[in-house]
Structure formats: C-alpha cells, structure tokens
Amino acid sequence: MEAQGGLEGLRSGVLSRRAGRAPRVFGWALPTAVLCGYGFFANLRPSEPFLTPYLLGSDKNLTETQVFNEIYPVWTYSYLVLLFPVFLATDYLRYKPVILLQGLSLIMTWFMLLYAEGLLAIQFLEFFYGLVTATEIAYYSYIYSVVDLTLYQKVTSYCRSAALVGYTVGSVSGQILVSVAHWSLFSLNVISLISVSVAFAMAWFLPMPQKSLFFHHPPNTQEEKVDILKVIKELWQDFLQCYSSRPLLCWSVWWALSTCGYFQIINYAQGLWEMVLPSQSSEIYNGGVEAASTLLGAVAVFVAGHIKTSWATWGEIALAMFSLFIAAAVYIMDTVRNIWVCYASYIAFRIVYMLLITIATFQIAKNLSVERYALVFGVNTFVALALQTMLTLIVVDAKGLGLDIFTQFMIYAAYFAAISVMFLISGICSIIKNYWRKERRRNESTANSA
C-alpha cells in the first residue's frame, strides 16, 4: 500500500487550520485510540471461557451431541463461506462499515445467547459468530488506511495489545465472578452483551478512510477507484508469483495445516474439560486457564522476535519438532483425564503454537509488499478453514462420523504427529540437498583453482 495521502480525509474544522505538527499527531492518534477502545471492549467477554458449560447447563438444556456435533460445526462452515466475500467487501467498503457489521454481529450473538432457545436458534447464533470472526480482518487492516507507513509497526502493536488485554481482562473477571462472587453464567453473558454494545457504539466514532488496499487509491494517484475484475486478476497473478517461492510455500503449508488443528482444539477444548470434570458438580477454572495461556503466549510472541537462527536451514526441522510437542500435549490432554493435566497441556499447546505462528508470520512477510502480505495470509487462512471444514464434516458433524470428544482429540494428536513427520522428512531432504550443493560448489572451486 502506498504511504502517501490518506490523512487529508481525517482533518476537518479546526484541525485543518492548525499549524505545525499537532494535526498530524492527532490525525493518527484519534483513530488509533478509538480503534483500540473498540478492540478492548469487543474482546472483553467474561462469559466466553464458559460457553460450553452454559450451553449444557440449565439455561439452554442442550445435549452433548447437539453442542459438539450439531452446533459448533456451524461456526466453521459459516466462517469458510464468509471469508472471501468479506475480504473483498472490507476493502471495497473501506473498513469502517465492516467493523460496524462486526459490532452488530457481536450484539446479535450475545443477545441470542441470553434469550434464544432450541437447537435451530443456537445454530443460527453460531452463524453470527462466524460472521464476527470473518469480519475480524477489518479491525486489523483499518488502521493501515489512515496512518503513514512509518507508523505501521507502532499502531499494529497498539491494536493487537488492546484486543489481547481485553480478552485477558474478560477471562480473569469471568473467573473471579464465577469462583469468588458465585455469579451465574447468565449474568456473565449480560456483562459480555454490555461490553460488545459499548464497542459497537465506539465504532461509529472511527473516521471514514479515504483509501483502501486494493479498490480505493489515494486521491493524488492516477487511479482512485479500481475495477473489481482487475483486482481479482492482479490477485491471481500475485498468488502464482508468491507461491512459486519454496520457502514461502513451506511456511505457508505449515501455517495452514497447524491453524486448522489449532482452530479445532480451541473450539472443542471446553467440551473436553467438561467431559473430564463436569461443571455442574465441580469448580472449574476455564477463565483462569484462558487468561494464563493468552498472557504466556504473548510472552512467547515477544521472545519469537528475538530468536536468532538460520530458519532457511533449520526451519523445517524446528517445525517438525515443535509440531511433535503439540501432538504430545494434545495426546496427554486426551488420555490422562485429569483436569489439571488438561489445563497444563492446553496452556503448553497454545504457547508453542503462538510462538511458531509468529515465527512463520515473520518468515512469510519479510519479503512481501503489503498487498501480497494481505493476499498470502488471506489464502493461508482460507486453506486452513477449508481443511478444518473437511475435518469437522468427517470427524465432528453428526452427518459424518459424529465421534465423541475423546476420540476427536486422539485424531487431532495424530494430525499434528503427521504434520511433524511430513516436515521432518522435508527438512532432512532440504539439509541433504544443501550439503550436496555446497560440496559440488567446493569441488568446482577446487577444480578451477587447480
């Protein structure tokens, strides 16, 4: 994305008449502050770590088969179907309308959690939650259309931190209200509804961007608005060029495969915990576990930025070893059947995944333009969701095998073990090829010198 232009549309009234640096500072600070406020309240949902107990409890009276095999799969299907059209609509509509749509979808989701009854209504709720996750791209890409290129790294850290802090505060407050204050799960959902409503109200104060990544170019460029067919054609050409790079393809394959498994595990982890230790008869600590795994994962993300190694040489071997660790963590979570072991394994799983996905993101993005960065991560996410849809349809959905939660997690452990084997073989082959290449060059150099 071009760095010039874009701020003019944010300056009006008194701001446009002020001299010096103040308008520029206010120009990026205002939308960043409002967007961070939106991200904080949109993720401040104390009831989310307790969703499965809530659906299985007296409030909704749904069965385990209904929740795991008929309701939760709807989120996967809707996310997949909505992802690409939302990706294009986000850019075409210039972000803000899609952020408002996400806020409205959050309100609909939690309003239905409070008052909807019956299987069909809760499945419809899952569709709205799929819309929430599909429109998340607008939150993370909006800010790039209203700030200069030099501020990208700073504002990205602010926006991601706001969402992270909101989720953590929500999880911790939910756990405290359940364990200490003995609030009902219905009350937690009321707080979540209030929080997302505040987020929706804040989104209206976001300035409307004057440019976007693909469709709306800055006013001082030759083309201010681009035809959709031309955009799709350019995206396809960029797609072919990007994935012709073997290192990018390798990291992208791991990104898509692992994200598929990650989505499945976090979607159904609460179900596993509920089977190991039913919330109706025991104290549960889902909120504390989610908060701890998020914070420790954030530490892992920070550490990832300071790891110095030759990823071109050892990257595939590292992915294989860490994928094997994830497989072991999921296997232990599934077989030991102790809630504290489940919690610890889940935290370890999330830490390692967040560490690796950050490294993969660095490796994929380091040689890409902003446009291609958006394309590659959009494609990788779509592939991950397509794989997850296949896995859900076969393993989870009642129309497929409809397996119980413990058998599902055994399959997920085997899935990550297969990823590990695949990258171990690929990594060993790459190291051998590099060794032969170096030996051939050394021999050629020796022959030439002789």
Secondary structure, 3 states (H helix, E strand, C coil): CCCCCCCHHHCCCHHHHCCCCHHHHHHHHHHHHHHHHHHHHHHCCCCHHHHHHHHHCCCCCCCHHHHHHHHHHHHHHHHHHHHHHHHHHHHHCCCHHHHHHHHHHHHHHHHHHHHCCCHHHHHHHHHHHHHHHHCHHHHHHHHHHCCCHHHHHHHHHHHHHHHHHHHHHHHHHHHHHHHCCCCCHHHHHHHHHHHHHHHHHHHCCCCCCCCCCCCECCCCCCCCECCHHHHHHHHHHHHHHHCCCHHHHHHHHHHHHHHHHHHHHHHHHHHHHHHHCCCCCCCCCHHHHHHHHHHHHHHHHHHHCCCCCCHHHHHHHHHHHHHHHHHHHHHHHHHCCCHHHHHHHHHHHHHHHHHHHHHHHHHHHCCCCHHHHHHHHHHHHHHHHHHHHHHHHHHHCCCCCCCCHHHHHHHHHHHHHHHHHHHHHHHHHHHHHHHHHHHHHHHHHHHHHC
